[in-house]
Amino acid sequence: MDGTVEKKSLEEMRAYLEEITSELLMMREMDNLEMYRMLTDMGKELEGLSEEEKTEENYVYGCISNVHIADELREGRMVYRGVSDAHVVRGYLAVLVNALSGLAPEDVLSGTREAVEKFARETDLKASLTPNRANAFGNIYKLMVDKAARRM
């Protein structure tokens, strides 16, 4: 990783989630499998974690798949990286990593919940995933928020 971080505003985070929502819904209109392909492709772009970073502190509990999220504070902004052994979950992880990285910790805490919940609702996350995978999304988001709180 290099030392720079792309700083992001809450407005940019919301715009990103709205754009991804539109793309996913367009894919789903064609075929549910297209939506999953898009998520799988997004997940492939995640940087991943070293074995040393796959710690209990970085583990997302409440997921059937193994999900880990590492974080750091760089230039006053949160930088998240993560990995999952489930392709679709990795895609949703990529959405959250891309949405929340670059925000200030206080913005992650106070300004993201509504946009993330809107994304989950509009993409009909609960209907398109098994209940355990839908819970994984919420658990991933919760850990990311908790990590931001610890950085304040």
C-alpha positions in Angstrom: 0.0 0.0 0.0 1.2 3.5 -0.7 0.9 6.3 1.8 -1.8 8.4 0.1 -5.5 8.1 0.6 -8.2 9.5 -1.5 -10.2 11.7 0.8 -14.0 11.4 0.4 -16.9 13.4 1.5 -20.2 12.0 2.7 -21.8 13.3 -0.5 -19.3 11.3 -2.6 -20.0 8.2 -0.5 -23.7 8.6 -1.1 -23.2 9.2 -4.8 -21.1 6.1 -5.0 -23.7 3.9 -3.3 -26.4 5.4 -5.5 -24.4 4.6 -8.6 -23.7 1.0 -7.5 -27.4 0.6 -6.6 -28.4 1.7 -10.1 -25.9 -0.7 -11.7 -26.9 -3.6 -9.6 -30.6 -3.1 -10.3 -30.0 -2.8 -14.0 -28.0 -6.1 -13.9 -30.8 -7.7 -11.9 -33.4 -6.6 -14.4 -31.5 -8.6 -17.0 -30.9 -11.6 -14.8 -30.2 -12.1 -11.1 -27.1 -14.0 -12.1 -25.8 -10.8 -13.8 -26.1 -9.0 -10.5 -24.1 -11.7 -8.8 -21.5 -11.6 -11.5 -21.1 -7.9 -11.0 -20.6 -8.4 -7.3 -18.2 -11.2 -7.8 -16.2 -9.0 -10.2 -16.1 -6.2 -7.6 -14.9 -8.6 -5.0 -12.0 -9.7 -7.1 -10.7 -6.1 -7.0 -10.3 -6.1 -3.2 -6.7 -5.8 -2.2 -6.9 -8.6 0.4 -5.1 -9.2 3.6 -1.9 -10.9 4.7 -2.2 -14.0 6.9 -0.9 -11.8 9.8 -3.9 -9.5 9.4 -6.5 -12.3 9.6 -6.8 -11.8 13.4 -9.7 -12.3 15.8 -9.9 -8.4 16.0 -10.4 -8.2 12.3 -12.8 -11.2 12.0 -16.4 -10.5 11.3 -18.6 -12.6 13.6 -22.0 -13.8 12.6 -21.1 -14.7 9.1 -21.1 -18.2 7.7 -18.1 -17.4 5.5 -14.8 -16.2 6.8 -14.6 -12.4 6.6 -11.8 -10.2 7.9 -11.5 -6.4 7.7 -8.3 -4.5 8.5 -8.3 -0.8 8.9 -5.9 2.1 9.4 -6.1 5.8 9.9 -4.2 7.6 7.2 -4.1 11.4 6.9 -7.1 11.5 9.2 -9.1 9.2 6.9 -10.3 5.6 7.3 -8.7 3.0 5.0 -10.3 -0.4 4.9 -9.2 -3.6 3.3 -10.9 -7.0 3.6 -11.3 -10.5 2.4 -14.0 -13.1 2.3 -14.0 -16.7 1.2 -17.5 -16.3 -0.3 -17.6 -14.6 -3.7 -20.9 -12.7 -3.3 -20.1 -11.6 0.3 -16.7 -10.5 -1.0 -18.6 -8.3 -3.5 -20.7 -6.7 -0.9 -17.6 -6.2 1.2 -16.0 -4.4 -1.8 -19.0 -2.1 -1.9 -18.6 -1.2 1.7 -14.8 -0.9 1.5 -15.1 1.4 -1.5 -17.9 3.4 0.1 -16.4 4.0 3.5 -12.6 4.2 2.8 -11.5 7.8 2.6 -14.0 9.1 5.0 -13.1 10.7 8.4 -13.9 8.4 11.3 -16.5 10.7 12.6 -18.2 10.7 9.2 -18.3 6.8 9.2 -19.9 7.0 12.6 -22.5 9.7 12.1 -23.1 9.9 8.4 -23.2 6.6 6.7 -25.9 4.5 8.3 -28.8 5.9 6.3 -27.0 5.6 2.9 -25.9 2.0 3.7 -29.4 1.0 4.8 -30.8 2.6 1.7 -28.4 0.6 -0.5 -29.4 -2.6 1.3 -33.1 -1.8 1.0 -33.0 -0.7 -2.7 -30.9 -3.6 -3.8 -33.3 -5.9 -1.9 -30.3 -7.4 -0.2 -32.3 -9.6 2.2 -34.3 -11.1 -0.7 -31.3 -11.7 -3.0 -29.2 -13.4 -0.3 -29.7 -16.2 2.2 -30.6 -14.8 5.6 -27.1 -15.6 6.9 -25.5 -13.7 4.0 -27.8 -10.8 4.4 -26.8 -10.7 8.1 -23.1 -10.8 7.0 -23.6 -7.4 5.3 -24.9 -5.8 8.5 -22.1 -7.4 10.5 -19.4 -6.2 8.1 -20.8 -2.7 8.3 -21.0 -2.8 12.1 -17.4 -3.9 12.4 -16.3 -1.1 10.0 -18.2 1.5 12.2 -16.7 0.0 15.4 -13.2 0.3 13.9 -13.8 4.0 13.0 -15.0 4.6 16.6 -11.8 3.2 17.9 -9.8 5.6 15.6 -11.4 8.7 17.1 
